[in-house]
Amino acid sequence: MTKPAPALEPCAVWSRAFRFVLAALCLSAILEARAQLAITEVMSWASTNCPCAEIDSCHPDFWELTNFGTDPIDLTGYLFSDQNADFPRAAERLEGITIKPNESIIFVREGRLEVPDAAGFRAWWGEANLPPDLQIFFYPRPGFDELGDAVRLADPNMNTVDEVYFGATKRGATFSYETVFGRVIQSELGVCGAFQAARCADVGSPGWAVCGHVPLRITEQPIGQTIDAGNAVTFRIRATGLPRPRFRWYFNGQPLSDANASTSSIPRLVAFAGCGPAWVEKPVPPDLTLLNAQPWQAGEYFVEVLNGLETLTSAVVRLTVNSSPRPLVLGCPASPTCIPGQSGSPSPVALVVAPGQSATFSIVTHGYPLPTFQWSRSPNGRDFIELPDETNRDLVIPSTGAAEAGIYRVRAQNFHSTLDASAALVVKPKPRLKVTEVMSDPCRADGCDWWELTNVGDEPVDLCGYRWDDRPAYIGAGPTIERSVVVQPGESVILLEGRTPEFFRQWWGERNLPRGLQFISYTANSLERERDELTLWNPTATLESDWVDAVSISTAIPGASFWFAPADPCSEFGIASVDGECGAFRSADGCDVGSPGWTPWTPPCLTSIRNERNNVRLEWRAQIGSTCLIEYSDGLGSNATAWSELERLPSLPGGTVLNTPAGQKAQRFYRVRTIATATCADCP
């Protein structure tokens, strides 16, 4: 009689192949279950409208977890914490909690007198507004920072389940998510089930995730590559959705790893010898990086993007690894749309840094075997001195000064060839750029946030590569200016959220704005109505403290921009615009007051000169309320006569017009200069 085979336990195996298959299936099941969870709402105590004399009497932090899957999940052993806590030592552990399919549960920080228990939470938001069986759990810590924080959730094996990063708190609204990409946004009344709380007029949707999951979307496909053996290679993939995507790479049809989504590192500006500056990002998950690619790693790669509800497959791309001997050839990274940095660089391969900033040089070569490298430096481009121990592909200068400026050359050499390539380092002070006006609460219903940046220096500045962020200020967290925008001395540029320049001109009035006013549009980083900040960095900054300019913005006054009077010793940024004072005027459409495009540094501009019978009609624009001097000359060039005063006139809204006799000369030249800026009220 044949002995019966033993019953199989879950994930039991009989053979190596079967063991591999079942292990993969079990791992996949665990991953799918984890991926179905998502953090769908967060509120910091500083976000609520509830007034409180002491912090203990404030309404508390809370966050919401949603199970978008079809099976219950036991959360025993799961851990969560905020942005800075170290797992697992400073994390809260969940015990005895099960989250049902399509259920949202609430975690509330304890220790607040106004919400001591679940009944207090229900009274806050209104019993009738919440699910009748809503699970509410309390925990002792962490507390969420009002300047921006995060909620991070991990499973019992310390694998990241989800993480949500949010910015500075906005009073009266929770942080939720939008339904296109799943990004964190502030809740809006009536959107995705958001309602007003029974107390304090807070807006949110605790216990509900009525907008459901956000479909997965691959936003950047991997690209096939060819490299020489021994070099590093990185494949990139980017995707969005909610629950947030997980990534599984495959090589020739076999799974490689399970890489979790993570925030990208700050791009760094690197000068590539023989090519010029380009942005370089440190590879992070979900990227796949092979540090020392070998011929056996050549083949086809693709990614599965999954979140427990959906699975997408990326494009299949090929890696070709060359190991055949060949001479060296200079290569270049992908060309940027513009070369970041200040204007005035001596050559297009120059890296322009401010004193004290670090500088990085590199070189791209093709050829096999891999070359050796030797860097050298010359202050004049002729006499090069080798730099001891600088024999890597990259050269990093931690802190630059005048002594480090010059030409840097790298010699790459293998058995078959030698090549030299160089790049210049220019060390010069940061440009004099100032944030001169901000509007964060327009009274026009369809208005938008905007702010003004002015070049108060004496040379042009190209803003390509400049980065900025509001509070909390992190390099790379906010927008990067990705096109060439050259700002002349005295010129201002308007940075405009979510609107076109045409809309802005119609809003404020074409004739009220400087001629040729430039705009930079952006679609993120809305400015808060109740206190915020703006911080601007040049392209080579790597530290948050190494800014070009930074301003604090007071609680907004509806319909008024904030500015400052640079010539006034008792003035700080944050003066509210008043119609008719300091060049401020009322918008052409709406009730807003400001002076976009105009500062005491803005030069006047002649807009029209034409003959009218025996007169010459001059039209110009200048800061409203300033006084302009109109001058003329009957000749220009080496034999030009001195400029003669014609008249002094105040600048009016919409520009100023002057009719003057043409004179007896066959030709006459005119110019307008500002001799007095707009008058301002005295310091309080």
Buried (B, 14 or more C-beta within 10 A) or exposed (E): EEEEEEEEEEEEBEEEEEEEEBEEEEBBEBBBBBBBBBBBBBBBBBBBBBEBEEEEEBBBBBBBBBBBBEEEBEBEEBBBBBBEBEEEEEBBEBEEBEBBEEBBBBBBBEBBEBBBEBEBBBBBBEEEBBEEEBBBBBBEBBBBBBBBBBBBBBBBEEEBBBBBBBBBBBBBBBBBBBBEBBEBBBBEEEBBBBBBBBBBEBBBBBBBBEBEBBBBBBEEBBEEBEBBBBBEBBBBBBBBBBBBBBBBBBBEEEEBEBBBBEEBEBBBBBBBBBBBBBBBBEBBBBBBBBEEBEEEBBEEBBBBBBBBBBBBEBEEBEBEBBEEEBEBEBEBBEEBEBBBBBBEBEEEBBBBBBBEBBBBBBBBBBBBBBBEBBBBBBEEEEEBEEBEEBEEBBBEBEEBEEEBBBBBBBBBBBEEBEBBBBBBBBBBEBBBBBBBBBBBBBBEEEBBBBBBBBBBBEEBBBBBBBBBBBBBBBBBBBBBBBEBBBBBBBBBBBBBBEBEBEBBBEBBBEBBBBBEBBBBBBEEBBBBBBBBBBBBBBBBBBEBEBBBBBBEBBEBBEBBBBBBBBEBEEBEBBBBBEBBBBBBBBBBBBBBBBBBBBBBBBBBBBBEEEEEEEEBEBBBBBBBBBBBBBBBBBEEEEEEEEBEEBEEBBBEBBBBEBEBEEEEEEEBBBBBEBEBBBEBEEEE
